[in-house]
Amino acid sequence: ATLDVEASHFVRCASGGSGGAVRARESNDFFLPLQAAVRLANCSLEACSARGAGGGVSITGGALAVVNSYFVRGRAATVGGAISCEDGSMDVELVWLVENEASGLGGGALYTQRCEASLHNLSALGNAALSGGGGVLLWQGSQQPTVRGWQRGLCGAGPAQFQCPAGFAGPGGFDCEACAAGTFKAHEGAGECEPCPPNSDALPAAP
């Protein structure tokens, strides 16, 4: 099974298990084997939470690819405030990790366990963990992640590259709010929500 998500905005998603926004698990069932592959591109995940692992994304035994995306204020009760990868692989490139938190074993932003991980051109700011991982990355098992171009703070005007998507108002970057019921914004970028035309209506983009 393959999940391909592009140019999407997840706000205040929550899971009673793992993966506040996205959860994928590979199955080795003899009668119905399932290979999980997930790709996120040009996405933002804000204030997503999980009572298990991976406040934003959790993958077990599959392949995860994340490019040009940001994870802000994710929360995991166990490990990986933004992303958790176990017994699989992940390729993370050009990603911003801001104020994510893990309350369990560690990995405030990223957690890998027996996961073949390649991390490059990442920026991290204000991530925290109750235990190990330095508040950013915790890895366990024999597969040590390949890390290239790690930044401890946000570099340049990176967050400004992310524009508020349609349905969200604000100046951009990390400051976007969902349009209220009865209002809309049809374009990406800075701007305010406008009242819906006569004889039309809109539901809020997020609770």
N, C-alpha and C positions, 0 to 999 in steps of 0.2 A: 504494500500500500504506500502511496506517495502523496504527501500533502505539500502543495506549493502555495505560499502566501506572499503577496506582493502589495506594496503601497497601502498597508492597512494600519489602523490605529486601534489599539486595545486599551481600554480605560477601566480601572477598578474591576477587573475580572477576578474571580475567586473560585477556588476548588477545595472541597473537603478532603481531597487526597493530594496527589502531586500534579504539578503543572497548572498554575493559575490560569493561563491563557491557552496553552497547547500541551497536550500529553500524548506521547507515542510510545508504544511498547511492542517489541518484536516477539512473535510467538513461534515456538519451536514444536508446536503440536504436530504429531506424526500425520494426522489426517488433514490438517489445515494449517500448514506453515505460513507465516506472515512476516515479510521483511518490511520494516518501517523506515521510511525516508521522509525527512521534513526539511523544507527550505523556506527561510524567511528573508525577504529582501525589501529594503526601503520601508521598514516597519517601525512602529514605536509601541512600547508596552509601558503603561504608566499605572502605578499603584495596584498592580496585580499581586495576588497572594495565594499561598497554598498551605494547607495544614500538614502536608508532607514535604517533598523535595521540589525545588524549582519554582520559585514564586512566579516567574514568567513562563518558562519552558522546561519540561522534563522529558527526557528520552532515555529509554532502557533497551539496549541491544539493537539499536538501529543507527542510522546516519543522520546527523543534524548539520545543516549549513545555515549560517546567519551572516548577512552582509549588509553594510550601510544601514544599520538600525540602532535604536537606542532603548535602553531599559532604565526606567526611573522609578525609584521608591518601591521596588519589588520586595516582598516579604515572604520568607519561607520558615515554617516552624522547625524544620530539621536542617537541611543543607541547601546551598545554592540560592541565594536571594533572588538572582535573576535567572540563572540557567543551571540545570543539573544534568549530567551525562553519566550513565552507568553502563558498563559492558557493551559499549558501542563506539562511535566515533563522532567527533564534531570539528567543524572548520568554521572558525569565527574570525571575520575580517571587517575592519573599519566599523567598530561598534563602540558606543559610548555607554558606560556603566556608572550610574549616578545614584547615590544614596540608597543602595539596595542593602538588605539585611537578612542574615540567617541566625536563627535563635538556637539551633542545635549544635551539631558537631563542628560546623564551620563553613567557610566559603561564602563570605558576604555577598559576592557577586557571582562567582563561578565555582562549581564543584564537579570534579571528575573522579570516577572510581573505575579502574580498569577500562578507561576510555582513551582511545587514540585521539588526542586533541591537538589541533594546530590553531594557534592564536596569534594574530598579527594585526598591527595598526589599531590597537585598542587604547581607549582613554578611560581612566577610572577616577572618580571623585566621591569621597564621603561614604564609601561602602563600609559596612561593619559586620562583625561576626562575634557571637558569644564565645566561641572557642577558636579553633585553629584556622590557618589560611591567611593570616594577616589582614582579614577583612575583605580580601579580594579573591584569592584563588586557593583552593585546597584540593590536592590530588592524592589519591591512594592507589595502591596496586603497582603493577610492574610497568605500566605505560605512563612514562613521564611526558607531560605536554611539551610540544614545541612552541616556544614563545618568541615572537619577533616583534619589535617596535612597540613594546609596552610603554604607556605613558602613565605617570602617577596622577597627573592632573589633566584637566581638559586643555587641549592645545589649540591655540589660535581661536578662531571663531567657529569651531566645529559644530556646537549645538545649533548655531544659526543656520546651518545647512538644512535643518529639518524645518519645513514649513507646516503650519497648521493645515490639516487636510480639510476637505469639504465636510461641512457639518460641525466644524470646530472654529471658534473665534479666538483672537489674541494676536500678539505681535510675532509669534513663532517661537522657535527653539523649544524650551521645555514649558512654556507658558501658554497652553491651549486649553480652552474650556468648551465642553459640548454645548451646542445650541439648545436653548430651552424649547419645550413643546410650543408649536405655533410659530416658530422662527426657523430660518434656514440660512446656510451659506453654501453656494453652489460651487465655489472655486477654491483651489488650494492657495495658501499664502495668508498674509496678514489681512485683517478686516473684521468687521462686526457681523453678527447675525441680523437678518432682516425679517420683518413680519412676512408670513406666507401670503401669497396673493389671495384675493377673494375666492371663496368656494374651494379652498384647499387648506390642508393642514399638514403638520409634520410631527412625528414622535421625536422625543429627545434621542440624540445619538448614543447616549450612555445613561445609566441610572444615576 
